[in-house]
Amino acid sequence: MDVPAFLPHLEGFRIDEYTATAERITLRIAATAAAAPCPACRLPAQRIHSRYLRAVADVAWGGVPVTLRVQVRRFFCGNTACPQRIFAERLPRLVDRYARQTGLRRVALQRIGLALGGAAGARLATALGLPVGRTALLALVRAVPRPPGEPLRVVGIDEWAWRRGHRFGTILVDLERHRVVDLLADRAADSTAAWLRQRPGIAAIVRDRSGLYADAASRGAPGATQIADRWHLIHNLAEVLEAFLLQQRAALRAASVVPGEATAVASDGAPGPLTPQRPRHGQQRTEEVSRQRHARLVEQYAAIRRLHAVGADVADIARRVGVSRRTVYRYQNLSEPPAPKRPHRPSRQRVLTPYEPYLLQRWGEGCHRGPTSNGPESGLSPFSLLNGCGRRVYRRALLGRQAQLGAEPGALFARAQAGWHRRRLRQTAAMPRLRIILAE
């Protein structure tokens, strides 16, 4: 039976048999060519050795899956000098070698996968009569050849983690088009340099300040300009600032004290920032654990300073005290024991929070007590709707919030101060892009 005109991808085949059910349509087809070229010597061969059947999935007809039972012939190669004695005929217009589906079906699934992705694309393809799993669909999408694009000019290089802390690779980004170009399996100068040598049009390389990628850029693209990216510059600046402020904790504590804050009663008779509320048992346990941990750190600090004073090396100090070498280096440079860390308490949205600006304004105007009788201008105090206990609680909370708003951000902790400066640098809209050319 000849192939109908509405099946152009089956041109060059004949239909020997077909069966159709509500679930599947099966066609048995065979090639009509009398000869087939040898894949080794390319000479045509006509002497048939044997035949076998291949099951190949095709595009659906009316939403019904189609299976092609293709009869494939094996030929004897007539060229005595050819190393290929027996070969199977190739059918490149219909199906690739070892493939289980036709090229037309593969292209259709790739288009669905590119449009919808894995899970959603698999559901649509199954509904259209092209059953496929999400993993197989994603594999087809990855096999799509990348379209030729414009040559790379500005490339960003950085490391990325296959598994954080264990295995790292290299990520390369086209900074002009804001897309990932390639992922290298390792974090090595040789592989990065080889990748850069294959792309001679690169004019600028944006990287961190490590020597590994500096060496790779110098070897792979010696004519490209090397630029330190803004994120790493700000991050390194914050690290240096934090290390400096860790040695200035006494000055930070002195600068964070607000004059008159420690008094319980202000000069005008109004209650000032009083002691906090009575801590709960959970808070007491947390603070006790924090105190014990700080005492242990102080003991480690004293031991490290004592061993360092008698001339012990860093490895010996770390082994005796039971800490890392990094901790030994850090404690050697501290002029006083490490400060205790405040226990973390998750922040909660209070009922008072939306009204704090108005309450602070009224408190500053001198409205500290209940309703007044000085006329309609005075009105009610913000605290008149609360009972005595509620007024005391909110008065303390409000004044504590007022003291926090008046303090400089991050003045109490070196890490908070460094983080505050880092955020200010990142959020400054007028800050130009930092393009610092690294010295050779």
Secondary structure by P-SEA (a helix, b strand, c coil): cccccccccccccccccccccccbbbbbbbbcccbbbbcccccccccccccbbbbbbccccccbbbbbbbbbbbbbcccccccccbbbbbccccccccccccaaaaaaaaaaaaacccaaaaaaaaaacccccaaaaaaaaaaccccccccccbbbbbccccccccbbbbbbbcccccccccccccccaaaaaaaaaacccccbbbbcccaaaaaaaaaacccbbbbbcaaaaaaaaaaaaaaaaaaaaaaaaaaaccccccccccccccccccccccccaaaaaaaaaaaaaaaaaaaaaaaaaaaaaacccaaaaaaaacccaaaaaaaaaccccccccccbbbbbbcccccaaaaaaaaaaaccccccccccccccccccccccaaaaaaaaaaaaaaaaaaacccccccaaaaaaaaaaaaaaccccccccccccc
